[in-house]
Amino acid sequence: MTQGGKGNGQGSAAQQVFGPQAAVYATSKVHIRDDSLESVERMVDAANGANRYGWTLDLGTGAGFTAFAVAGVSDRVIASDVTGPMLREAQRLGRERGITNLGLSQNAAEALPFAGGSIDLVTSRVSAHHFRDFEKALDEARRVLKYGGSLLMADSVAPEDDAITEWMNDIELRRDFSHVENRQISAIARM
């Protein structure tokens, strides 16, 4: 497992919240299989056709389910997360599933320890709302992607009403202090 920078304090909150819950996430039905994972699989299959991705990077991998989903169409998959216990669960589950092309990297999405233009596909599923600096994470994903590479993110979003967005994020933060922001699609599109 490689270790990169934790970046912007994201590591601390996420590690405090998710480290102790890693085993729970490894058995969570929502994380194992849901509509967002099925969408990721469909999009990867549709975009890739008969070709394979060389290197794939899964940001905020948690227990690794998105990384596992793209392992079959990738030569090498790197499961990346700030939380060591989550990465250990991803490693354990990957072994149990017979996934032999899985690597691990402990780092924040805002501080990727990979060379520019080295990754064919970057994925992130149900984790971007925990990124302390979402725009920096997007910049890092763009930096490491090869020319013509793909970025595929699936995450909760906020409605286009600012008052409702503020209320929604307040509720999320009260239940999970590692939550940063559910973003409006219009705001993401401007980045």
N, C-alpha and C positions, 0 to 999 in steps of 0.2 A: 504494500500500500504506500503510495506517495503522499506526502503532506505538503500542502501549499499554504499560503496566507489565509487567515480566517476572515479578514476584511471587515472593517466598519462595525465591529461589535456584533455582527449577526451571529457569529459562532457562539458567543456566550449565552444569549437567550435561547437559541435553538438547541444548543447542547443541554441546557438546564431543563427544557421542556421535553425534548425528544429522546435524549439519552436514556433516562429511566423507563421510557415507554417503548423502546425498540422491539422487545419481544411481543408486545401487544400489536404493534404495527405489522409485524411479520405474519400475524394471523387475521388482520383486519380485512373483512370481506370487501369493503369499499376500496381499499388500496390494492388488494389482490386482483380484483376484477370489477370494473364498473364501466359506464358508458364512455368515460374519458379515455380509459385504456383501450377500449375497442375502437374508438375514434383514432387514436394514435396508430394502432395497428393498420386500420384501413388506409389512413393517409400515407403511411410509410410504404405499404404495398402498392398503392396507386402511383405514388411519386417514383418509386424505384423500379417497378416493372420486374423484368427478369434480371436486372443488375443487382449487385451487392454494394453496400456501403463499405468503404475501407475501415475508417475509424469513426466510431460513434461515441459521443459524450453525453451522459445523462446527468443533468444538474439537479441537485436536491433529491437524489435518488431514494432517500429513505431506506426501506428494506429491499429495494432493487427491482420492483415489479416492472417498471417501464424499461429498464435496462434488459431484463429477461425477455420482454416482448420484442425488442429489436435485435436481440442477439442472433437470431436465425438469419437475418439479412445483413449482418455486419461481420467483417473479418475480426474486429476487436471492439469491445464495448468497455468504456470506462464508466463505472458507477461513482459519481462524485457527490459528496455530502460533507457538511461541517461536523457531523456527529459520528464519532468513532463507533459507539455501540450500534448505530444504524448500519454502518458499513460492515460490521462483523456479522450482523443478521443477513445482509445482502450476500456476503461471502458464503455463509452457511447455506442459505437457501439456494444460491447458485450451484453449489456443489451437489446438494440434494437433487436438483433438477438436471444435473449432468451438463451444465453450461461450462464449457472449457475455454471460452474466449473472453472471460470477464476479468477486468482489472479494477482496482479500487484507488480512489484519490480523495484524501481528506482535505477539502478546501472550500472556501466560500465561492459562490457564483460570481462575485465581484472581483475575485483574484484567482484567475485560472492559471495553473502552472504548466501551460502547454504553449508550444511555439505557434506563432501566427500562421494561419493558413494550413494547419495540420489536421483538421477534423472535417469529415465529410458530412456528418449529421449531428446536430445538437438537439437533444430533447429535454423537456422539463415538464413534469406533470404534478399537479396539486402541491406545488411548493413555492412558486414565485411570489405568492402573497407573504412569504416570510423573508424575502430578499430585502435587506436594509436599503440598498440603493439599486432599485430595479433598472434604472437607465444605465448604470455602470455594468450591471450583469448583462444587459443586452449588448452593450459595447464590447464586453469581453467575449460574448458568444460570437459576435460579428468578427472580432479580431482572430479568433482561433479557427473559424470556418474557412475552408478552402474556397476559392473562387467557384461559384456555382453550387456551393454546399447548401444544405437546408437547415432551418431552425424550426422546430415544432414544439410549441408550448400549449399546454392545456391547464387552465387554472380557473379558480373562481374569479368572477368579475363583478363590478358594481354597476348599478343602473346609471343612466345618464342624468339623473337628477342629483345635483350637488348635496342637497339637504339629506336625501335618503342615503346617499353614499357616505356622508359623514356619520349618520346614525348607524349604518351597517358596520362601518369600521370601528366605531366606538363599542358596539356590542361584541364584535370579534375580539377586540383587544381586552375587554373585560374577562372573556373566557379563556384567552390564550395570550399571555404577555409576549410571546415571540411573534405574534401576528404583526405585520407592518401595514399592509394596505391591500384591499381589493380595489383594483384600478378600473376606471371606466375604459371601455374599448376605444373611445375617441382619444383619450389621453395616450393610450398605448400606440395608437396609429400615428400620433405626432412625433413619436420618439425615433 
